[in-house]
Amino acid sequence: MGIQTWEVSKSLVTELVTSPLNLLLLGVCVFLIYKIFKIKRPATDSTEEKNDSPILPKMKRQDFTVEDLAVYNGEANEEKRILVAVNQKVFDVTNKGRSMYGKGGPYAVFAGRDASRALATFSLDSSALKDTFDDLSDLNPKQLESLREWELQFKEKYDLVGKLLRPSEQPTEYSDTEDDQTDSTAAAGPTSKSGGGADSLRLRASGLPAGNSN
């Protein structure tokens, strides 16, 4: 029985490799099978981080001065953690946004910085990224509303770490068990009804770099 099976198999293989038509049909079958399996593979979520960087543990709640924040630009700290301040809230964008805010990313200019004025005014002019605390007191109502929308979008996507401190302001003493959202809910602005992700920079304004939405 085994010999007969081997002979049949050998005959089929010989016929297959010696017939150009059969080889062509085999190639078509292999191609179709490949396409079917490729289509069935789940698409990679565009919000996933597409790099080999390790996932960092959640950062302990704490507040930052502008100088403290500058250390977290993805390069100057040992963990290469990236923090961004928006409307005096500090967010950890490392795990979900390294490709966007890390070195070489389209929004790397925001790493370790207060991005509030740049987001509110849709400008990357040097005056929009200050090295000292920016109280944003000169922003108009429309810009402030836009900034609150950005803050809400960052809250939806990234971990809220703490506050950006004003000069002489004392940091909050957070407990280890404190819910990350406790002292941020009251400060949140009205729920945004506008679409688009925080990393799209809502390209309705010129001058800001285009990039893939996270």
ZIDA-V85956 format. One record per run of one state. SS is the DSSP state (a for helix, b for strand, c for the rest). FROM is the first residue (numbers start at 1). TO is the last residue. If there is no record, write none. Layout:
BEGIN
ss->SS from->FROM to->TO
ss->SS from->FROM to->TO
END
This chain:
BEGIN
ss->c from->1 to->1
ss->a from->2 to->18
ss->c from->19 to->19
ss->a from->20 to->40
ss->c from->41 to->63
ss->b from->64 to->64
ss->c from->65 to->65
ss->a from->66 to->70
ss->c from->71 to->72
ss->b from->73 to->73
ss->c from->74 to->81
ss->b from->82 to->86
ss->c from->87 to->88
ss->b from->89 to->92
ss->c from->93 to->93
ss->a from->94 to->101
ss->c from->102 to->107
ss->a from->108 to->110
ss->c from->111 to->113
ss->b from->114 to->114
ss->c from->115 to->115
ss->a from->116 to->121
ss->c from->122 to->125
ss->a from->126 to->128
ss->c from->129 to->140
ss->a from->141 to->157
ss->c from->158 to->158
ss->b from->159 to->164
ss->c from->165 to->197
ss->a from->198 to->200
ss->c from->201 to->214
END
